[in-house]
Amino acid sequence: MVNQLLSLLQLGDSNFPSGAFSHSFGLETYIQEEAVHNKKTFFEWVRIFLEKQLTFTDGFACRLTFEAMSTNEISEIWKLDRKLFVQNMPEEAREANRRIGERLVRMGIDLYSIHLLGEYIGKIRMKEAFGHPAIAFAMISHFLQIDKKQAILTYLHSTIVTLVQNGVRGIPLGQTDGQRILVEVQPYLLKTIEKIETLDVDDFGAVAPGLEIAQMRHEQLLVRLFMS
């Protein structure tokens, strides 16, 4: 018998081997341009990234995957996988999500032998799908009968934790400042969950251009700590 809380804690742990720690998703561009240089400016970046990108991509994708699995409309998940890939304009960000997603799919298969994840990895191998961590996380959570909102909240929180850890290293900041940011971002995470519940399909992929441009510019930086 798998305990749902313990499973969520494991999946959301920053040490879970998804490879996310290698990516900053454009944060490093802001750091090198000194737009992000202390706790205050870093918190603002984290908040904006959550509200203007994660809400309309990963968070919304988690919700849509849950809904498709609940109604057994699995074909909608494969369409969602393609949308997540083609609407992600920065090449590095697309590749980052593909790598993290495929790794999470494989871990889900190894840990829980989920049939649908086996189908997912098969489609990835046949180049019929790309792989995305939000979809994989939602699939695993649904299989474990975890509440949808709790699953989405855990996914978003784990993403923010990883980005904060990378910011602490890259700016750099003290560990205490990093933990303060995680406390201060909690109300915004809860508001984001409620926002995601109200989104319409036409809202999917409505991200801030500035974040995408920073992600595109990252590949041209002379010195890089992160892959994206």
N, C-alpha and C positions, 0 to 999 in steps of 0.2 A: 504494500500500500504506500503510494507516494504522498507525502505531506505537501499540500499546496503552498503553504507559507515558506517552507524550507526550499521548495523547488524555485519559487520566485526569488528568494534570497540568493540562490545559486546562480540562476540565469542573469540576475541583475548585478552580480558581483563584478567589480572592475577587474578582478583577476581571471574572470571567465575567458578562456582562450579563443576569443573571436578575432583578435588582431586590431581591435579598434584603437588601442593605445598608440598605434603608429601613425594616426591621422589627426590633423587639426581642423580639417574642413574649412580652410581659409583663414583661420585664426592667426597663423604664423605670418601671413601678409600684413595684417593689422599690427602685429607686434613689431615687425621690422620697420614699418612706416611710423612707429611710435604713436599710432592712434590708440593702441592698447598698451599701457605702460605701468599701471598700478591697479590696486584693488577696485577702485571706483570705475575706471574705464573698462576693466575686464568684466565686472558685473554687468555693465550696460551691454557689452557685446554678448554675454551669455543670455541675457534677457531677450535681446533682439533676435538672436539666433533661435531661441525657443519659440518666440511669438511669431516671427516672420518666416521661418523656414521649417522647423520641425513640426509645427502645428499643421501645416498644409501639405506636408509630404509624409514623413515617417509616422507621425501620430495618426493622421487621417487614414493612412494605409493600414495601420493596425486595426482600426475600427472597421474598415471595409473588408479586411480579410476575415475578421470574426463574423461579420454579418454574412459573408458568402459561405463560410463553413456552416453556419447555423441553418442556412436554407439549402445547403448542399449544391450551391451554384459554383462549383469548383472552377469552371471555365472563366468566371469573372476574376479569379485570383491570377490566372495566367495573363489576362488582359491588364490587370493592375501591375503585374511585374514589368510588363513592357512599358507601360506609361511611366513608371518610376525611372526606368532607364533612359528613355528617349527624351523625357522632359527635364532631365538633369543635364544642363548645358555644359558645365565644366568637366573636361575629360577625367581629371584626377579624381573628382568627387564620384563620378560614375564608376570608375575602377575601384575606388575605395569601398563603395557600397556593394559592388559585385563580390569583391574578395571577402569582406566581412559576412555578407549574406551567405555565400557558399560555405564558409567555415561554420557558420551557425547551423546551417542545414545538416552538414555532416555530423556536428556534435549532437544535434537532436536525434539523428538516426542512431548514433553510437549509444546514446544514453537511454533512449526510450523506444527505439525500433518503430517509429511512427511511419505508417504506410504512405501517407500523403507526402511526407518529406522524401521518401524513396522515389516517388513519382516526380517530385520537384528536382531532385538531383539528376534523375534520368533526363528530364527536359533540358537542364543546364548542359549536360554532356552532349546532347543532340543539338545544342544551340537553338532550342525552341524557347528557352527562358534564360534569364540573366542571373537571378539570385538577388535578394535584398533582405537585409537583417530585420526590417519591420515585419515583412511577410513571414519569415521563418520564426520570429519570436511569437507572433500571433498564432501561428500553427501549433507550436509547442504548447503555448498557454491554453489554447482551446482544447487540445488533447488532454491536458492535465485538469480540465474543467475549472480553470481559474476565471474569476469574474473579469469581464471585459475591461471595465474601468480600471481595476487594479492592475491588470496586465499592461494596459497602455501607460498608466502612471509609472509602473516599474521600468518599462522600456525607456520612457523619456528621462526618468531620473538617472538611470544607468548611463545614458548617453551624455547627460550633463555632467555626471561625476567624472567620466573619462575626459571630457573636454576641460573640466576644471583642473584635473591632474596634469593635463598637458600644458595648460596655461601656467600653472605653478612652476613647471619646469622651464617653460619657454620664455616667460617675461623677464626674470623669475619673480615669484612671490613666496612668502613664507607659507608653511602648511596651515597655520592658523587662519590666515586670510582666505585660503582656499576653503576651509571648513565654514568660515563665516559666510562665504558666498553661497554655499550649499544650504545653509539655514535661511538666508535671505531670499533665495529663489523659490522656496517651497510654496508661498502663496501664488506665485506666478504659474507654477506647475499645476496647482489645483484649478486655477482659472483656465488654463490651457485644456485640461480634461473636459471641462464644461463647454468650452468653445468648440472642441472637436465634435462633440455630440450634436451641435447645431449646424455643422457644415453641410453644404449641398455638393453633389458631385462636380458641379461647375467650379467649385472653389479649389479643387485639387490642383496642386502644383503652383499656387499663387504665392511665389516667394519674392523676397526683396532683391532687386537687381544688384544692389551694392554688394550683398553677400556673394552672389554668383560671380561678379566681376573679381572680387578678392580671391575666390577659389580658382578662377582662370589664371590670374596673375601669379599665383603661387608657384606654378611650374617654371616661371622665369626668374625666381629669386636665385641669387648667387650662392647663398648658403641656406641649407634647409635642415631642420631637425626632424621634420615629419614628412610622410609620403604625400600628404594632401593638405 
